[in-house]
Amino acid sequence: MKMKQSYQKEIEHKIILPVIQFMNREKSSGIVLAVSVLIALVLANSPLRDEYSSFLDYHFGFIFNGKPFLDFSIEHWINDGLMSMFFFVIGLELKHEFIGGELKDIRKVTLPVVAAIFGMLVPAAFYIVFNANTPAYQGWGIPMATDIAFALAVLYILGDRVPVSIKVFLTTLAIVDDLGSVLVIALFYTSHISFANLLVGLVILLVMFIGNRMGVKNVWFYGILGIGGVWMAFLMSGIHATISAVLAALVIPADSSIPEIAFIARTKKQLHKFENTEGNDVRTLEPEQMEILSKVQSDSLKAMPPLQRLEHGLQPLVSFVIMPIFALGNAGISFVDMDLSVLTESNVALGVFAGLLFGKPLGILFAVWITEKVGLGHRSRKMTWRRLTGLGFLASIGFTMSMFVTMLAFNDANNYIQAKVAIFAASIIGGIIGYRLLKK
């Protein structure tokens, strides 16, 4: 028995605790994402590249009345299914930030909000300059995005060399950037709308909203309606299914069933009862003790707003499972049989590269300069122009969302490849430049 306990403690000390500590670090999700990108590139350029491609193209779905239903490729399921979970968490985070986070008082975040807006518009303008009046113009949304996981990973690698004000600025900028990207996808990358299915989705969304207003706090109520109703209806409507995830997140209740003061009083009462309950001399608890702890556990769940329960519970799944799977499914560019002339067939690569690497930092720097000039916002003393420039280059890391918009924007394989190569190149160079500028 003692050997078994010793073995369990050793496993916990050497494996479980280090894994938990790693997952709790801010930069860890970016590291895992980077490793997934490298694995995808290795697979796409290895002797297994045909199997890798065939696996992603494999279709599976359901049969309804003898006809295929929701019959999609694995890559499609990743981009429309798993990534909906990613966008759902973004929606939860946005609502949280508007209620009690960085975006609660817009007067205090004017600078990063304006920087985020110009940090989206200027890259899009760069792309349009190179691709106006061409069939590839619809890719203008690709260089608008910032990958918060990668950008924050680089920032946190620098540790104490970067002031907290810079981290808050980049985080706020990325939140607004995510909101902008969601709106761009909803408004400009949706076609062939089935208004009947869209109406069904909106009605179910209304039911969720009414449930919220009536005080329904059961996460299963929102989960079943959100996935089985809203997501399914939007998927069949032609509007990208990830938008339904954001909308569903916005109607999740942000208040708890038990107010904080009531929870504290009830917990103190239960702990007092537990303390005065007669125990035993063995490792197990008495039935009365178990009943008290069950009540404390139940009250603890009721004291947590469903919004934060879901956000806290889903964040590790999204960061360490869904985003790496997305990278494995979308980052695999094969250079083995690539004709490099593809990169010069149009200006897609040039537009994406210039938009991300130059448009992002220029847009952010100009936004800060003009906002200060007109007196709408002011930098903190530690936010020097050098650091702000470094932050601008970190914002040019546009991997996840840029890849996602690329998938929506292009049907042409050559344009798709050009955009992917440009995203990789700009993100890597931008990350290195940003790291060097912020390190000093």
Residue pairs with C-beta under 8 A, 6 or more apart in sequence:
22 28
23 316
23 319
23 320
25 156
26 152
26 153
26 156
27 152
27 153
27 154
27 155
27 156
27 157
28 153
28 319
28 320
29 149
29 153
29 319
29 320
29 323
30 149
30 150
30 151
30 152
30 153
30 154
31 153
32 319
32 320
32 323
32 324
33 149
33 150
33 153
33 323
33 324
33 327
33 399
33 400
34 150
34 153
35 324
36 323
36 324
36 325
36 327
36 328
36 331
37 327
37 331
37 399
39 328
40 327
40 328
40 329
40 330
40 331
40 332
41 331
41 332
41 333
43 49
43 52
43 328
43 332
44 52
44 53
44 332
44 333
44 334
45 334
45 335
45 336
46 52
49 332
49 334
49 336
52 332
53 332
53 334
55 74
56 73
56 74
56 75
56 329
56 332
57 73
57 74
57 75
58 73
58 74
59 71
59 72
59 73
59 74
60 71
60 72
60 74
60 77
61 68
61 69
61 70
61 71
61 72
62 68
62 69
62 70
62 71
63 69
70 235
72 80
74 329
75 329
75 330
78 325
78 326
78 329
78 330
79 326
79 329
79 330
79 404
79 407
80 235
80 240
80 241
80 242
81 241
82 322
82 325
82 326
83 242
83 322
83 326
83 404
84 231
84 241
84 242
84 244
84 245
85 245
85 314
85 317
85 318
85 322
86 242
86 245
86 318
86 322
86 323
86 326
86 400
87 182
87 242
87 243
87 245
87 246
87 249
88 226
88 245
88 246
88 248
88 249
88 314
89 249
89 311
89 314
89 315
89 318
90 178
90 182
90 246
90 249
91 182
91 245
91 246
91 247
91 248
91 249
91 250
92 249
92 252
92 307
92 310
92 311
92 314
93 175
93 178
93 311
94 103
94 175
94 178
94 179
94 246
94 249
94 250
95 249
95 250
95 252
95 254
95 307
96 254
96 307
96 308
96 311
97 103
97 104
97 175
98 104
99 254
102 109
102 168
102 171
102 172
102 175
103 109
103 113
103 172
103 175
103 176
106 113
109 172
110 371
110 376
110 377
111 169
111 367
111 368
111 371
111 372
111 376
111 377
111 378
111 379
112 168
112 169
112 170
112 172
112 173
112 176
113 172
113 173
113 176
114 367
114 368
114 370
114 371
114 376
114 377
115 169
115 173
115 363
115 364
115 367
115 368
115 371
116 172
116 173
116 174
116 175
116 176
116 177
116 180
117 176
117 180
117 367
118 363
118 364
118 366
118 367
119 146
119 173
119 177
119 360
119 363
119 364
119 367
119 392
119 395
120 144
120 145
120 177
120 180
120 181
120 184
120 363
121 144
121 363
122 355
122 359
122 360
122 362
122 363
122 366
123 143
123 144
123 355
123 356
123 359
123 360
123 363
124 140
124 141
124 143
124 144
124 355
124 359
125 359
126 143
126 351
126 354
126 355
126 358
126 359
127 139
127 140
127 142
127 143
127 351
127 352
127 354
127 355
127 359
128 137
128 140
128 351
129 351
130 347
130 350
130 351
130 354
131 137
131 139
131 140
131 346
131 347
131 348
131 351
134 346
134 347
135 412
136 346
136 347
136 348
136 351
136 410
136 412
136 415
138 188
138 189
138 409
138 410
139 348
139 351
139 352
139 405
139 406
139 409
139 410
139 415
139 419
140 351
141 181
141 184
141 185
141 188
141 189
141 405
141 409
142 352
142 355
142 398
142 402
142 405
142 406
142 409
142 419
142 423
143 351
143 352
143 354
143 355
143 356
143 359
143 360
143 398
143 402
143 426
144 177
144 180
144 181
144 184
144 355
144 398
144 402
144 405
145 177
145 181
145 398
145 400
145 401
145 402
145 404
145 405
146 173
146 174
146 177
146 360
146 395
146 396
146 397
146 398
146 401
147 397
147 398
147 399
147 400
147 401
147 402
147 427
148 171
148 174
148 175
148 177
148 178
149 319
149 323
149 400
150 397
150 399
150 400
150 427
150 431
151 170
151 174
151 394
151 395
151 397
151 431
151 434
152 167
152 170
152 171
152 174
154 394
154 397
154 431
154 434
154 435
155 162
155 166
155 167
155 170
155 394
155 438
156 167
157 435
158 435
158 438
158 439
161 438
161 439
162 387
162 438
163 380
163 382
163 383
163 387
165 380
165 382
165 383
166 382
166 383
166 387
166 391
166 438
169 383
169 391
170 391
170 394
170 395
173 364
173 395
174 395
177 395
178 401
181 401
181 405
182 242
182 243
182 246
184 405
185 240
185 242
185 243
185 404
185 405
185 408
186 239
186 240
186 243
189 240
189 405
189 408
189 409
190 238
190 239
190 240
190 243
191 238
192 238
193 237
193 238
193 239
194 236
194 237
194 238
195 237
196 237
197 233
197 234
197 236
197 237
197 238
198 233
198 234
198 237
198 238
198 239
200 229
200 233
201 229
201 230
201 232
201 233
201 234
201 237
201 244
204 225
204 229
204 230
204 233
205 230
205 244
205 247
205 248
205 251
207 225
207 229
208 221
208 222
208 225
208 226
208 230
208 248
208 251
209 251
211 221
211 222
211 225
212 251
212 252
212 253
215 253
215 257
216 222
216 253
217 253
217 256
217 257
217 302
217 306
218 306
219 306
219 309
219 310
222 248
222 251
222 252
222 306
226 244
226 245
226 248
230 244
230 247
230 248
231 241
231 244
231 245
231 248
233 244
234 240
234 241
234 243
234 244
235 241
235 244
240 408
252 306
252 307
252 310
253 305
253 306
253 307
254 305
254 306
254 307
254 308
255 305
256 263
256 302
256 303
256 304
256 305
257 302
257 303
258 266
258 299
258 302
258 303
260 303
263 299
263 300
263 302
263 303
266 299
267 296
267 299
267 300
270 292
270 295
270 296
270 299
271 296
273 292
274 289
274 292
274 293
277 286
277 288
277 289
277 292
278 286
279 285
279 286
279 289
280 286
285 293
301 309
323 400
326 400
326 403
326 404
327 399
327 400
330 403
330 404
330 407
331 399
331 403
331 420
331 424
333 417
333 420
333 421
333 424
338 417
342 414
342 417
342 418
343 349
343 417
343 418
343 421
345 414
345 418
346 414
346 415
346 418
348 410
348 415
348 418
348 419
348 422
349 418
349 419
349 421
349 422
350 422
351 422
352 402
352 418
352 419
352 422
352 423
352 426
353 422
353 425
353 426
355 426
356 396
356 398
356 402
356 422
356 423
356 426
356 427
356 430
357 393
357 396
357 426
357 429
357 430
360 392
360 393
360 395
360 396
360 398
360 430
361 389
361 392
361 393
361 395
361 396
361 430
362 392
363 392
364 388
364 391
364 392
364 395
365 385
365 388
365 389
365 392
368 377
368 379
368 388
371 377
372 378
372 379
379 388
386 437
386 440
387 437
387 438
389 437
390 433
390 434
390 435
390 436
390 437
390 438
391 434
391 438
392 434
393 430
393 431
393 433
393 434
393 437
394 430
394 431
394 434
394 435
394 438
395 430
395 434
396 426
396 427
396 430
396 431
396 434
397 427
397 430
397 431
397 434
398 423
398 426
398 427
399 423
399 424
399 427
402 419
402 423
402 427
403 420
403 423
406 416
406 419
406 420
406 423
407 416
409 419
410 416
410 419
